[in-house]
């Protein structure tokens, strides 16, 4: 076959008074010998993306790729569905499950009809690699990616500050990042991660409309960062609220299994959505050009992606608006954020991949790397980059997370990680202080120069054999990396 064959199936749903929880579609399957499958995650990977044989209980959210030994075929749903969709494959069948619940209870459509999902399948070509097939299929699922013209690189203070910083320290960090960036109009970002917001026990009504005592003037700080030659960015946990928030605006606590769960806004309540809109409009007014919102799925559903499997949240609770599916409510939230910060770069972290596509500029597609332990960076970062690359510039720009340059992480491995990121064509964020050594400074300078070019291409060559690819094709040249420590055994924590 020299041209891909594409097939589509639209799944509509309506009901009057009956609460609807799930829909399942099953296709018969035969001749499974030698098949290998690669699936996606609900929101981001946890170092566990991999090609595997058939595992009947394996939940593959959104889409999966099937390699039959000769060609690679794709099966999935188009981005921005109104259902939370996952696939399972066994020896006899392919099953697609559409979760149309509202929280943990059936949605009450009251006669409304929704396009729950559009199924799409692509037959692989004889002359394409699995990686090429994966890229083509991601573009097919996401016809309208949110296109970024910017070259994304710079600093993020999380992996050395770990929440402890100040106005003046951020200024020093910004001078440092600016000095390492190449001269010219393309400027680096400096992202202020968690450290600037008010504490949860504040007597103020809002966490995000002013800084804490260490950050007395967020508007002034944004202007000073610009003067230092960096583009200001910050991080927000958008649904998190202080203890004194009106209970009527909050999600039910039973979505969590803990005694003291996070207090979070219910985005299906108009007044709560207005608050979220106000936060992002305020950040734009302050002068921030990149806004990263975090914990957004955990706060909504009470679980991390690795704990969801085929059941996203606890049963017995629902959003305030019981007539919309979870997917619809989350998509509405994302669109409010997008509109409120229309001219900013939006980074989704712990956000639903298939719902963020076409709305957010950048998506953190894996769990945190580390400034304290190389093994965590190895497990999370490299796996994330390799297996998310097909989605890069098809769904959004993928962010495999930072290079945390500290004395706790061996430089020999961190340098390789930074080299790979800088040549991948994906965003490069470095966590490093002005006290960083001269050797590291020169390496960062070189990495920023590479990342600022904007035309880099990367492909993992051994991704079908390992969860941590060592062999890469970078701008047409093959390179092999050594990711494994020889001096000790580490366990990812």
N, C-alpha and C positions, 0 to 999 in steps of 0.2 A: 504494500500500500504506500503511495507517494503523497496522498493528501489526507489530512485527518478527517474522520467522519464524526460529526457532532450530533447528538440527539438531546432533545429537551422534553420535559414533562412538567406542566404546571399543576400544582396541587392546591385547589381551592377548598375552603372550609366555611360552612355556615351552620348555625344551630339556633333554636329559639330559646328555650329555658333550660336545656340540658347542659350542665357543666361539662366541658370537654377537656380531657387531660392530655391524651396522646393519640397519634395516628401512626400506624405501622404499614409499610409497604414491603413486600417480599418478592424477590426475583429468584428463580431457580438457577443453580450453578452446577456445572459439571466439569470434570477434568481439571482438578485442582493441583495435580502433581507439579512440583517445582515452583509454584506461585510464591511471590514475596510481596508483602504489603507495607505501605507507609501511610500512616494517618496523621491527622492534625491534632491540636489541643483546643479546648474551649477558649482559653484566653492567652496562654503562653506555655512554653515548654519548661520542663524541670530536669533537663539533662537526659531526657528519656525518649526523644525522637529516635526512631530506628526502623529500618527495614526488617521485617520478620516474616516467618511463615504464618500459616493460618492459626490464629488463636481465637477460638469461638467467643470467649467472653470479652475480648478486647473491644473497647469502645473507641471509635474513631470519629471525633466531632467534625462536622462540616464536609469533609471529603476524604478520599483515600486514593492512592495510586496502586496499581496492580501490575507487577512485572511478571510476564509469563515465560521468561527466559529469552525472548526475542524482542518483544515490544513492551512499552509501558503505557497502560491505559488509565484514564482518570474518571472517577465517579464522584459527584458532589452536588452541592446546591449553590445557586447563585448567591452572591453577597447581598446583605440586607434582607434576609428572610424575616418572616413574622413568626417563625417557630425556631426553637433551639433544636438543631438537627444532628443526629449522629448515625453512624453506620456500624454494622457488625457483619462479619463473614464467617461462615462455617463450611463444612465439607459439602453441603448441599444447597446453600442459599446465601443471598445477599439481602440484608434487612436494613431498611431506612426507617428510623424512628423520629417522628416530629413531636417534640414536647411543646404543647401549646398552652400549658398551664399559666395561670397568673400567680406567680410565687409558687406556693406548694399546693394550690387548689385548682380545680378546673376553671377555665375561663368561661364567662357568661357573655356570649356574643349577642344575645337578644335579637337575633335575626340578621345581624351584620355579617357580611361575607368578606373573608380575607384571603389573599393569596399567601398561603402559609409558606410555600417554598416553590422554587423552580428547580427541578432536578436537571442536571446536565451531565452528559457522558461524552468522553472523547476517546476515540480509538487511536492508539499510538501508531507511529510510522516505523517502517523498517530501518530507516537510516538515521534515527535520532537516539541520543543517549537518554537514560532515565532522567537525568538532570534537565535536559532540553525539553523533554516531555512534561516534566513537572512545571517548568516555567510557562510553557504554552498553555497548560491547563489552568494555572492560576490566572493568567490573563483572560482566559475564556470565562472564568467564574466572576471576574471583577472587571466589567467593561468600562467603568468610570472611576479609576483610581484618583485619589487626591494628589495631583502632580506637584512636586516640589522643584522649584528652580534653584533654591539655595543649596550651597555646599555646607554640610552640617559637621562641624568639628569644634572642639573647645574643651572647657573644663566643667567639672561637676564636683562639688566639695564633699559628697557623702562618704566616699571610701577612705578618707583620712580624718575627716571631722566627726563622722558618725553622730551628727546632731548637735555638736558643740562648736559654735562659731559666733561671729559678731560682725557688725557693720564694717569695722576697720579691717578685720581679718579677710572679709570678702573683697575689700578694696585691694589688699595686698595680693590675694590670690589672682585677682583680675589683671593686675599689672604684670604678674608673672606669666599668665597665659597669653596676654597680648604680646609680650616681648618674644615669646617663642613662636608666634604665628608669622607666616610670610607677610612681607609688606604688600600693600595693595588694597583694593576695595573689598575683597572677600575677608570678612572679619570673623574671628572665633566667637563662640558663645561662652558665657560663664553662667552656669545654672546653680542657683542657690537651692539646695535640697532642703529636706526637713531640718529646721533649726531656727527659722525666723518667726514662726507662728505663735500665737498665744497658747497657753496651756489649757487643757480641757476643763480645769476647775476655775477658769477666769470668771470674773463677775460681768465681763462684757457680754453682749448678746451674740457676737460673732467671733469666730476664730481667725477669719481670713481677711478682714477689712483693715487691719493694722498689724504692725509688727510687735514683737515682744520688747522687753527692756534692752536687749542687745541689738535690736533693729528698730530704732526709734522713728525712722523716716524712710519708708520703702520707696516713696516717690523720689526723694533726693538720691537715694542709693542707685536707682536705675539710671538717673542722669549722670552720676559719677562713673558708673561702669561704662557708659557710652563714651565719656571723656577719656577713659583709660584705653579705649580702642577695642572693647568687647561688646557683644550684643547681650543684653541682660535677659536672664531666664529665671524662673522659679518653679517650685513644686508645691502642689496643693493636694490635700486629701478632701476632695470636694464635698463629699456627703457627710463628713465628720462635723459634729456640732458640740458646743459646750454643754455641761451638765444642766444648765438652767434653761435649755431650749424647751419650748412648748411641746408637750407630748403629742399633740394633735398633728404635728408635722413629721412625726417619726415613723419608721418602719417597725413592725411588731418584733419584739425581742426573741420570740420563739423560733425565728429563722436560725438562731445560734443554739448550740448545746452547752453554752457556758453560763455561769451564774451572773456574771457582770458583762454582758455583751456590749460592743461598741454602739453608741447612739448615732443613728444615721438618718438623714432626711429621706423621705419617701418621694421619689421623683414623679410619681403619678399624681401628687397633690400640687395644684398650680402655685400656691404660695411657696412651697418648698422649691419648686423649679425657679421661681422668681429670685429666691436667695442665691441659687447656683449661678443664675444669669448675672446677678449683681456682683458676685465675686470676680467673675472673669472680665466683666466690663471695668471693674476697678483696677485690675491688673493691667489692662490695656491703657487706661488713663494714667497709671503710674509710669508707663513706658516700657513694660516688659514685652519682649519680642518672641519669647518661647515660654509656653506654660505646660508643665507636665502634671497631669492629674493621676493620682495613685490610689490603690486599695479600692477602686471603684466597684469591682465585681465582688470582692470579699465583703465589703460593707453592705452590698445589696442582697446577696444570697447566703452569706454566712459560711461559705466554704472557699478554700483555695481550689484551683483547677485540678490538682492532683487528687483531691478527695471527692470530686464530683461523679466520675464515671458516667453512668447513665441516669443519675438522679441528682439534679443540680442543687437541690436545697431541701430542707426539712418539709414534711407535709404539714398541713393544718394551718397555714397562714396565707394571706394574700396581700397584694398591694391595695391601696385605697381605691383605685380605679379597677374594679373587678371585671370590667368589660374589655380589657386589653391583655394581650399575652405578655409574658416577661420580655420576650424579644422586642415587642413593640415599645414597651415602656423604656427599655434600655436605649433603643434607637432614638426615641424622642429626647432622652437626656443628652445623648451624644450630639444631636443636632442643635439643641439649645446651647451647649458649650461651643460648638463650631460657630454659630451665628453671633454669639456674644464676643468672641475673639476672632472675628473674621480675618483680620490681617496679621494674626499671630500664627506661629507654628505651634500646633497642638501635639503633645506627646501623650499617648495613652499607655499607662502602665497598669497591669492587672485589669485590662479592658478586653471585652469579647471580640476576638479577631474578626469574625465574619460580619459583625455589626459595625466595627470601627472602620472597615475597608471603605474607601471612598469618602470618608468623613474626616478622619484625622490624618495629619501629615506623616506622623511617625508612630510606630507601635513597638513597645518593648516586647519582644517575642520570646523572651526567656526569663527565668528567675534570676535573682541577684548574683553577680560575680562577687569578688571580695577584695578588700585591702588587707585582710588578715590571714588568708589561707589560699595557697595556690590551688589546692585540689578542688575547691569550690569553683574557682574561675575556670579551671580545666573542664570540669563536668558541665557546668551551666553555659559558659560563654561559647566554647567551640562547637558544642552540639547545637546550640541555638543558631549560631551563624550559619553552619553548614546546612541545616535542614529547613531554615526559614528563608534562605536566599531565593528560592523560586518565587516567593511572595514579594520580594523587593521590587518596588516601583510597579507592581501589579495591583497589590492591595493598598500599599502604603510604603514608606521607607522603613525598613526593619532596623531596629536598634538591639544589638546583641549585648548591650550593657558596657560598662566602663572598664578601663584599665586602672586598677587601684595600685598606684606606685607607692609602696611603703617598704620599710625595712623588714616587715614580716613576710613579704612575698619575694621569693628568689628572682632577682632581676633577669637571669638567663631565660626564664620562662615567660615572665611578663613582657620582656622585649619582643619575643616571638609573637605573643598575643597581640601586642600593639602593631607590629609589622603587618600581621594578617589583616587586622581591622583597617589599617590605613590604606591597604591595597584592595579592599573588598568592594569599594564603592558605596558602603553603608556608613551611617553616622559614626563618628569617632569621638568619644568623650573620655577624657583623662582625669583621674583624681590624683593630683600631686600638689605639694606645697612649695612655696618659694625656697624651702630648705632642701629640696631635692638636689642630689649630687650632679656634678657637671656632666658626667657620662650620660645620665638619664635625661638631663636637659637637652643635650645635643640630639639624643634619640627622639625625644618628643618633638623637637623642632623639625627633624626630618619627617616624622610621621605626619605632622600638621601640613607640611609642604605636599606630601603625597595625597593626603585626604582633600586638600584644597583644589586638586586638579579636576576632580569631578567626572572623570571618564574611566575609572578603574573597573575591572571585571574580575570576578573570582568564581571558581567552581571546585567543589570538593570532589576529588577523583576516587577516593576509596570509601565513600559514604554508604555504599551498600554492604560493606564488610565490617564496619565499626560505628559506634556511636560518637567517636571522637576522631574525625578524619585528620590524618597527618599529611597526606599527599594532596596538594592543591595546584590548580592551574590559575596563575595570577597574571593577568594581562598577556596571556599567550605563553607564559614561561612556567614550567613545572618547578615546584619547590616542595621540599619535604621538611616538616617540623618535628621536633622532639618534645612531646608534651609531658613526659613522665619523669618524676623525681627518682634519683638513684640513691639518695642518702637517707631516706626514711619512708615509712608507710603513713599516708594521710587518709583520713576519712572525711568526706564532705559534711560539714556542719553548718 
